[in-house]
Amino acid sequence: MLDIADELHRWMEEGREFAVGTVVSVGGSAPRGPGAALAVDSEGTAIGSVSGGCVEGAVYELCERALQDDRAVRERFGYSDEDAFAVGLTCGGIIDVMVTPVRSHSPERAVLRAALAAAAGGEPAALARVVRGPEELLGRALLVRADGADADGADEGGLGGHPELDRTAVAETRALLDAGRTGTVTISEDGSHCPGGITLLVETSVPPPRMIVFGAVDFAAALVRAGKFLGHHVTVCDARAVFATEARFPDADEVVVDWPHRYLRRTPTDGRTVVCVLTHETRFDVPLLVEALRLPVAFVGAMGSRRTHEDRLRRLREAGLSEAELHRLRSPIGLDLGARTPEETALSIAAEIVAARRGGTGLPLTGRAEPIHRDLWGATA
């Protein structure tokens, strides 16, 4: 539900009552992953999506019923070979949806409100909810903030039950928050990690992943727009102040004038960060790539011809990079789309970033048998 935090937080502030259906597990090919949500208020207004259209109507009705019955329900949706018109996923996947009413008297309203406020405000936080287990615990929730309570307790809320249950739930939730991932964990009712028992859906809200574009060139302006479209926080960096200006890159979140390798050395990066090197000059590229290829970032790509790439590899070897480190470099950057213009080139680069993140091949889907939906970096931004 944190994927629609802005709207739900507004509903909370307005005092609305609503029910929210959240995808808690996925099997096979499905358009949305765990955490995707559809909410319906008491007036029938709907926001969000759980399936991209396949089962929205059925989940809408479940939300209305949950508001009337004032009880949570879990429902499974999948494609029916016997009845092609049955409510289900025509893509062949299976999703489990948990529908929870959030009434004015709901015991979990306060912790949900705090979680939505944190997510809407851009604060790193994680919400854990019981989506399978004893009926008296179903829907119970706790909130963990990045800089909040230690592993002994949640910042708000709790699951109840055995004294060790909250302690274990908080530790598991904090681990997913640190990784910036949304997913499920299974623990026993006594707080141990034995199979069965209780399943928690942990939804994380973390700042958007960074895209750092080095080189204030015309291709960079188009890539900035593509990066913003993909949900990145985009920085443009170049040592040449005459080119690195906010006027030339109005869509960037920040424009930095600095030597690229020096900026990369001091700026925060993580396992979701994307580094795109468009400088196209050895004096900038080599020291920058030496830094980038030794960082645990998600993606490092560099623009240039194949001849430029071979020369760059030679210089990087001379600078001391190992073959394993060089293997991480994606150059020439982008998928082979036959791109010519800056916009087409930006699309090519963005497509390779998505393929690397999701485990795609970059080949046409027509005639292929592999699953359409894959994920290598985990669910985030």
C-alpha positions in Angstrom: 0.0 0.0 0.0 3.0 2.3 0.3 3.1 2.5 -3.5 0.0 4.8 -3.3 1.1 6.5 0.0 0.6 10.1 -1.2 -3.1 9.5 -2.0 -3.8 7.3 1.0 -2.1 9.7 3.4 -4.4 12.5 2.0 -7.4 10.2 2.6 -6.2 9.6 6.2 -5.8 13.3 6.8 -9.3 13.9 5.5 -10.7 11.2 7.9 -11.9 8.9 5.1 -12.7 5.3 5.7 -11.4 2.9 3.1 -10.3 -0.7 2.3 -7.1 -1.5 0.6 -6.3 -4.6 -1.4 -2.5 -5.4 -1.5 -0.7 -8.0 -3.6 1.0 -10.2 -1.0 2.4 -13.0 -3.2 2.9 -13.7 -6.9 3.3 -16.9 -8.9 4.3 -17.2 -12.5 3.9 -14.2 -14.8 2.0 -11.3 -13.2 2.1 -7.6 -14.1 2.5 -6.3 -10.5 4.6 -7.5 -7.6 4.0 -7.7 -3.8 3.1 -4.4 -2.4 1.0 -3.2 -5.3 -2.3 -1.9 -4.0 -5.8 -0.8 -4.9 -7.8 1.2 -2.4 -11.6 2.1 -2.3 -13.1 4.6 0.0 -16.6 4.6 1.4 -17.9 6.8 -1.4 -16.6 4.3 -4.0 -13.6 6.3 -5.2 -10.7 4.0 -6.2 -7.0 4.6 -6.5 -4.1 2.3 -7.4 -3.9 -1.0 -9.2 -3.1 -4.6 -8.3 -2.9 -6.2 -11.7 -2.8 -3.7 -14.5 -6.5 -4.3 -15.2 -7.0 -8.0 -15.1 -8.7 -8.3 -11.7 -9.3 -4.7 -10.7 -13.1 -5.1 -10.8 -13.0 -8.2 -8.5 -10.7 -6.5 -6.0 -12.8 -3.4 -6.1 -15.8 -5.5 -5.0 -13.8 -7.2 -2.3 -12.8 -3.8 -0.9 -16.5 -2.7 -0.8 -17.4 -5.9 1.0 -14.6 -5.6 3.5 -15.8 -2.1 4.4 -19.3 -3.5 4.9 -18.2 -6.6 6.9 -15.4 -4.8 8.7 -13.1 -7.8 8.3 -10.0 -8.6 6.3 -10.0 -11.2 3.6 -7.4 -12.9 1.4 -8.2 -14.0 -2.1 -6.3 -15.8 -4.9 -6.6 -14.9 -8.6 -5.4 -16.9 -11.5 -6.2 -17.8 -15.1 -8.9 -20.5 -15.6 -8.3 -22.8 -18.6 -11.9 -24.1 -18.2 -13.5 -20.6 -18.4 -11.5 -18.0 -20.3 -14.0 -15.4 -19.2 -13.5 -16.1 -15.5 -12.1 -13.4 -13.3 -8.3 -14.0 -13.3 -5.0 -13.2 -14.9 -5.0 -13.9 -18.6 -1.2 -13.6 -18.5 -1.2 -17.0 -16.8 0.1 -15.9 -13.4 -1.3 -16.1 -9.9 -1.6 -13.4 -7.3 -2.8 -13.4 -3.7 -4.5 -10.2 -2.6 -5.1 -9.2 1.0 -8.0 -6.8 1.5 -8.0 -4.9 4.8 -10.6 -2.4 5.9 -9.3 0.8 7.5 -12.2 2.3 9.5 -12.1 5.2 11.9 -12.1 2.6 14.8 -9.7 0.2 13.2 -6.9 -0.7 15.7 -4.2 -0.5 13.0 -5.3 2.9 11.7 -2.7 4.8 13.8 0.3 2.7 12.6 -0.9 2.7 9.0 -1.3 6.5 9.2 2.2 6.8 10.5 3.6 4.5 7.8 1.8 6.5 5.0 3.0 9.8 6.4 6.6 8.5 6.4 6.3 7.2 2.9 4.6 10.4 1.6 7.3 12.5 3.2 10.1 10.6 1.7 11.3 9.1 5.0 12.9 5.6 4.8 10.5 3.3 6.6 9.1 -0.2 6.4 5.6 -1.5 7.2 5.2 -5.1 8.2 1.7 -6.7 8.2 0.5 -10.2 9.0 -1.0 -11.6 5.8 -1.2 -15.2 6.8 -1.5 -16.7 10.3 -4.0 -16.9 13.2 -7.1 -15.0 12.5 -6.6 -12.8 15.6 -3.3 -11.6 14.2 -4.4 -11.1 10.6 -3.8 -7.5 9.5 -1.7 -6.6 12.6 1.1 -4.2 11.7 4.3 -2.6 12.9 6.4 0.3 11.5 10.2 0.4 11.5 12.0 3.6 10.5 15.6 3.7 9.2 16.8 5.9 12.1 14.2 4.8 14.7 14.0 2.1 17.3 16.6 -0.7 17.6 16.0 -4.3 16.7 14.3 -4.9 20.1 11.1 -2.9 19.2 9.1 -1.3 16.5 8.7 2.5 16.2 4.9 2.1 16.2 2.4 -0.8 16.4 3.1 -4.4 17.1 1.9 -7.9 16.2 1.0 -9.1 19.7 1.2 -12.8 20.5 4.4 -14.3 21.8 6.9 -11.8 23.4 9.6 -12.8 20.8 7.3 -12.3 17.8 7.7 -8.6 17.6 11.5 -8.8 18.2 11.9 -11.2 15.3 9.5 -9.3 13.0 11.3 -6.0 13.6 14.7 -7.7 12.8 13.4 -9.2 9.6 11.7 -5.9 8.6 14.8 -3.9 9.3 16.8 -6.2 7.1 14.5 -5.7 4.1 14.5 -1.9 4.8 18.3 -1.8 4.7 18.2 -3.6 1.4 15.4 -1.3 0.1 13.3 -4.4 -0.8 9.6 -5.3 -0.5 8.8 -9.0 0.1 7.5 -11.6 2.5 9.1 -13.4 5.4 7.8 -16.4 7.3 8.3 -16.9 11.0 6.7 -19.1 13.7 4.2 -17.8 16.3 6.9 -18.0 18.9 9.2 -15.7 16.9 11.5 -18.3 15.6 12.3 -18.9 11.9 10.6 -22.3 11.7 8.5 -23.0 8.5 4.8 -22.2 8.6 3.2 -20.1 11.3 3.0 -16.4 10.3 3.7 -14.7 7.0 4.6 -11.0 7.0 4.4 -8.7 4.0 7.1 -6.1 4.5 6.7 -3.0 2.3 9.6 -0.6 2.2 9.6 3.1 1.3 13.0 4.3 0.4 14.3 7.3 -1.5 14.4 6.8 -5.3 17.5 5.1 -6.8 20.1 7.5 -8.0 21.2 7.9 -11.7 24.4 9.9 -12.0 25.1 11.1 -15.5 28.6 12.2 -16.1 29.1 14.5 -19.1 27.0 17.6 -19.7 26.4 16.8 -23.4 23.2 16.9 -25.5 22.7 13.2 -25.1 22.8 13.7 -21.3 19.8 16.0 -21.5 17.7 13.3 -23.1 19.0 10.7 -20.7 18.0 12.9 -17.7 14.4 12.9 -18.9 14.4 9.2 -19.4 15.9 8.7 -15.9 13.3 10.8 -14.3 10.6 8.8 -16.2 12.0 5.6 -14.7 11.8 7.1 -11.2 15.4 7.9 -10.6 16.9 10.9 -8.7 19.1 12.2 -11.4 22.4 14.1 -11.0 24.4 15.6 -13.9 28.1 16.1 -13.2 30.8 17.7 -15.4 34.0 19.5 -14.7 33.2 22.2 -17.2 31.1 24.9 -15.6 30.1 26.4 -19.0 28.2 23.2 -19.9 27.0 22.0 -16.5 24.2 24.5 -15.8 20.7 24.2 -14.5 19.5 26.0 -17.6 20.8 23.3 -19.9 19.4 20.5 -17.6 16.1 21.8 -16.1 14.8 18.2 -15.5 17.8 17.1 -13.4 17.4 17.0 -9.6 20.9 18.5 -9.3 23.7 19.7 -11.5 27.2 19.5 -10.1 30.4 21.2 -11.4 33.3 18.9 -10.3 35.8 16.5 -11.7 33.7 13.3 -12.2 36.0 10.9 -10.3 36.3 13.2 -7.4 32.5 13.7 -7.2 31.8 10.0 -7.4 34.3 9.3 -4.6 32.5 11.6 -2.2 28.8 11.2 -3.1 26.6 8.5 -1.6 25.9 5.5 -3.7 24.3 2.1 -3.1 23.3 -1.1 -4.8 20.6 0.6 -6.8 22.7 3.4 -8.2 23.1 3.7 -11.9 26.3 5.4 -13.3 26.2 6.6 -17.0 29.5 8.0 -18.4 28.9 10.2 -21.4 32.0 12.4 -21.1 33.7 10.7 -24.0 37.1 12.0 -23.0 39.9 9.9 -21.7 41.0 12.5 -19.0 37.6 12.2 -17.5 36.6 8.6 -18.3 39.5 6.6 -17.0 39.8 7.9 -13.5 36.0 8.0 -13.2 35.6 4.4 -14.3 38.4 3.2 -12.0 36.3 4.6 -9.2 32.9 3.4 -10.5 33.9 -0.2 -11.3 35.1 -0.7 -7.7 31.9 0.5 -6.2 29.0 -1.9 -5.4 26.6 0.0 -7.7 24.0 -1.6 -9.9 25.0 -0.4 -13.3 28.1 1.2 -14.9 27.9 2.1 -18.6 30.0 4.3 -20.8 29.4 5.8 -24.2 31.8 5.5 -27.1 32.6 3.6 -30.3 34.0 0.1 -30.2 37.4 1.5 -31.0 37.1 3.9 -28.1 36.0 1.1 -25.9 39.0 -1.1 -26.7 41.4 1.8 -26.0 39.5 2.5 -22.8 39.9 -1.1 -21.7 43.6 -1.0 -22.3 44.0 2.2 -20.2 41.8 0.8 -17.4 44.0 -2.4 -17.3 47.0 -0.2 -17.0 45.3 1.7 -14.2 45.1 -1.6 -12.3 41.5 -2.8 -12.8 41.0 -6.6 -12.8 39.2 -8.5 -15.5 36.3 -9.1 -13.1 36.0 -5.4 -12.5 36.2 -4.7 -16.3 33.5 -7.3 -16.9 31.0 -5.0 -15.1 31.4 -2.2 -17.6 28.7 -1.9 -20.2 30.2 -0.3 -23.2 29.2 0.8 -25.7 26.3 1.7 -23.4 22.7 0.9 -24.5 20.8 -1.8 -26.4 21.0 -2.1 -30.2 17.9 -0.2 -31.3 19.6 1.5 -34.2 19.4 4.8 -32.3 20.6 8.0 -33.9 19.1 11.0 -32.1 19.8 11.9 -28.4 16.2 10.8 -27.5 16.6 7.5 -29.3 20.0 7.0 -27.6 18.5 7.8 -24.2 15.8 5.2 -24.9 18.5 2.7 -25.8 20.4 3.3 -22.5 17.2 3.3 -20.4 16.2 0.0 -22.0 19.5 -1.6 -21.0 19.2 -0.3 -17.5 15.7 -1.9 -17.2 17.0 -5.1 -18.7 19.9 -5.3 -16.3 17.6 -4.6 -13.3 14.9 -7.1 -14.3 17.0 -9.8 -15.9 15.8 -9.2 -19.4 17.6 -10.3 -22.6 16.9 -7.2 -24.6 15.5 -9.4 -27.4 11.9 -9.2 -28.8 9.3 -11.0 -26.8 7.7 -12.4 -29.9 8.3 -16.1 -30.2 10.3 -16.4 -26.9 9.4 -18.9 -24.1 11.1 -17.2 -21.1 9.0 -15.6 -18.4 8.2 -12.0 -19.2 8.5 -10.8 -15.6 11.8 -11.3 -13.8 13.7 -9.3 -11.2 17.5 -9.2 -10.4 17.8 -6.2 -8.1 14.7 -6.7 -6.0 11.6 -4.6 -5.8 12.2 -0.8 -5.1 11.7 2.5 -6.8 
